[in-house]
Amino acid sequence: MAFVVSPESTTTYRLVFLGGPNYKYSASASGTVVVKPFPKIKTVLSISQTPNAAKHTDTISGQLTTAKGTDLAGQFVWLAKVVDNKAHLQRAFKTGKFGKVAFVVNPSATTTYELVFLGTKVLAGTTSGTVTDTVS
């Protein structure tokens, strides 16, 4: 007989037979499954700003890669407004084939933005630098 377990943290197990009319209670020795932290792959997120004066908009772009430079496609990257040094997530898009993402913005006042990748089970989260969209 075997039992398959997948604990998320270190856990101790013991098998117990409660007994019955013809059998006594019995318990196994304890066994511990040690779960070590999984080292996540470091990521890097760039940011840039391109104005479009004709449409009175800007495009905030970025690229998500591993620290070794591998493009990360299909990952959600968030556009965040930075107010009082705190990021306020606005909306997210998935990165394209080469890890790139773009957001069109049209702020009514000068606004600072950053891009945020929250991470996955395998990839570490990261934030970009900031860009400021100045409205005069």
N, C-alpha and C positions, 0 to 999 in steps of 0.2 A: 504494500500500500504506500502511496506517495501523495503528498500535498504540494501544490504549486502556490507560492506566495510571491507577491511583488510589493513589499513595503516601501513607502516613500521616505521613511526614516528608520533608524536602527530600532529593531523590534526583537523581543524575546518570545519564543514560542514553547509550548509544552502540550503534549497530547495527553488527554484525560479520558479514561473510561469510567463512567459513573457507577458501573456495576449493575447488578440485577438480582433476581431471586436466587440464581445459582452461581453468580460470579461476584468476586469482591471488587471494590474500587481499586483502580490502578492508574498511575501517572508516570509519564516518561521523565527523563532528565530534561532540563531546559536546554534549548538551543537558541543562539542569538544570530540574527542576520544583520551584519553591519553594513549600513548604507553610507558610502563616502560621497562627498559633494562632487558633482560632475563639473569638470572645468569647462566653462563656456568659452566659445571662440570669440575673441575680441573683435569689435567692429568699429568702423570709422564712418562718419556722416559729414559730407561737405555741404556748404550752402553758398548760393550766389543769388544776385538780384539783377533782373534785366527790366528796365523801364520801357513802356510802350506809350509814348507821349500822345500818339494819335487816338488811342482808346482810353487814356487817363488811367491806365492800369500798370501794374508791375507783375512780373513772373518771378516767384521765389522757387529756385531749383536746387536740387541736391543729388548726391550720389552716395549710395550705401555700399560699402565694401568691407571685406574682412581686413584686419590689420595688415595682412600680407598682400592686399590689393585685389583679391578676387571679388568680382561683381556679385551682388546679392539680389537676384531677381525675385519678384513675387512676395516681397516683405512689406508690411504696412509701415509707412512713415507718416508721422503726424506733423501738421503745420501748427505752430503754437505762437500766440501773442505773448510777449514778455511785458508784464506790468509789475512794477515794484520788485524786480528781480525774481519774479515767479512766472513760470510758464503755464499758460492756460491753453490747453489743447483745443483746436478749432475743428479740424477735419483731417481725415487720413486718406491716402491713396496708396495702392500697391506699387512697388518699384517695377520698372519695365525690365526688358531683357538684359540691359547693361547696368542694372541697379539704380537707374535714374528715376526721379520723380519731379513733378512740377505743379505749382499752385498759382493760379491767377488771383491777385488781390487788388482791391480798390478801396483802400481805407479813406475815411473822411478826415482823419487827423493823423499826424505823424505817429507811426507805429513801428515797434521793434519786433522782429520775428526770429524764431529759431525752428529747426527741424528736430524731431524727436523720434527715435526708434526704441520701442519699449522692450525689445528682445524676445527671445523664444526659449524653449527648454535647452536649445543647443547654442544659440547666439546671444551674446551679451548685449544689453541695451546701451545706447549712446545718444548724445545730443551733439548738434552741430554748434558752430559759433553763432553769432547773431548778425542780422542785417537790419538797417533802419530805413523804412520807407518814409521819406520826408514830404509832407504835404504843406505847400505854402499858400 
